[in-house]
């Protein structure tokens, strides 16, 4: 759904948190949309539990040598103090 937003070029959604009570969705997004705009867009289309709690805007997603999204490197962007 997030990729259907006209101002989102690329996005990766990840589950953060180790313990079940700490787990939440986070999205790393390439594009010019604001977090509030993305939250509203998704809230109108998906169940509230599927709307990421956190959005991190980046210029480009980390890629593997084969050109796919590097999920472990993307997860490191969500670490405290990184973005």
N, C-alpha and C positions, 0 to 999 in steps of 0.2 A: 504493500500500500504506500509506503513512504516514497518509493521510486515513482509513483504516479503523480506526485506533486510537481508542478511545472518548473519550480526553481531548485529541484534536487537533481544533481547529475549522477551521484553515486551515494550509496549508504550501506552500512553494515550495522545490524542490531546484534547485541550481545547480552547475555545474562551476567550480571555482576553480583558479587557477594558470595562468600563461602557457605555460610549457614542458611538454612531455609528461610529464617525470619529476616535475613539481610538481603536476600536475592531481589533483584529488580532488573528491568530492562534499561539498556542504555543504547543510544544510537550515535554512530560517528558518521557525519554527513558532509558531503562535498556539494557546495551550491550556495546560492545567495539568500536563502530563506532564513527568517528569524525563528528562534526556538518557539516562541509563542504562536507563530503562524503554523509551524509544523504540528504543534500540540493540538491546536484547534482543528486543523485539517484531519488528523488522525482520529480525534475524538468524535468527529461526525461520521466516521466510517467503520471503526472497529470497537470492540468491547474495551472498556476502560483499562482492564488488566493488560491489554496489548499495546497501550500507549507508553513509549519509553518515559521513564522518570527523568532521565538526563539526556541532553543532546550536546554533542561536542562537534563544533564546526571546524573543519580542516580544509586546507587547500587541495590535498590529494590523499587518497588512501594508500597505506603501505601495500606494496605488491610483492608477490613471490616472483621467482625467476621465470615462471611460466605466465605471468601477467594476471594471475588471480589475486583477489584480496587476501592479504596475509593476516589471518584472524588473530594469531598470537601477538603480532606487532600492533595490530589495531587495538587489542585489549590493553596493551601497555599505554596507549594514549589515554586510557580512562583512569590510570593510576593517579592517586592524589599528588598534586604539585606539577603534573605534566602539562595540563592545559588549563 
